[in-house]
């Protein structure tokens, strides 16, 4: 059985993630809240942003 190739995580700054909230299927304020503790120019991978957003929305 062939392994599924993993796509590399998209890496963006906090502000870039907030501006691309629609890509994450979230509102800008939700992304901003989820990334509240991140530094303004910190580069964050997509997987980390999605995990933080899930927790912010009440997920486990």
C-alpha positions in Angstrom: 0.0 0.0 0.0 1.5 3.4 -1.0 2.1 5.9 1.6 0.3 9.2 1.3 2.8 12.0 0.7 2.6 14.6 3.5 2.3 18.2 2.3 4.7 20.5 4.1 2.9 22.9 6.5 2.2 26.4 5.3 4.1 28.8 7.5 2.8 32.4 8.0 3.1 35.2 10.5 0.4 35.8 13.1 -1.0 38.7 11.0 -1.0 36.7 7.8 -3.0 33.9 9.5 -5.6 36.5 10.8 -5.9 37.9 7.3 -6.4 34.4 5.8 -9.0 33.3 8.3 -11.4 32.2 5.5 -8.8 29.6 4.5 -9.1 28.1 8.0 -12.9 28.3 7.8 -13.0 30.7 10.7 -13.7 34.3 11.5 -10.8 36.8 11.9 -11.6 37.3 15.6 -11.4 33.6 16.2 -8.0 33.3 14.6 -6.8 36.4 16.5 -8.1 34.9 19.8 -6.5 31.5 19.1 -3.1 33.2 18.4 -3.4 35.9 21.1 -0.3 34.6 23.0 1.8 34.4 19.8 4.3 37.2 19.1 3.3 39.5 16.2 6.1 38.4 13.8 6.3 34.8 15.0 6.1 32.4 12.1 3.5 29.6 12.8 2.9 26.4 10.9 -0.6 25.6 9.7 -0.9 22.5 11.9 -0.1 24.5 15.0 -2.6 27.3 14.0 -5.3 24.7 13.4 -4.7 23.0 16.8 -4.8 26.4 18.6 -8.0 27.3 16.7 -9.6 24.0 17.6 -8.8 24.5 21.3 -10.0 28.1 21.1 -13.4 27.0 19.7 -13.8 24.5 22.5 -12.3 21.4 21.0 -10.0 19.1 22.9 
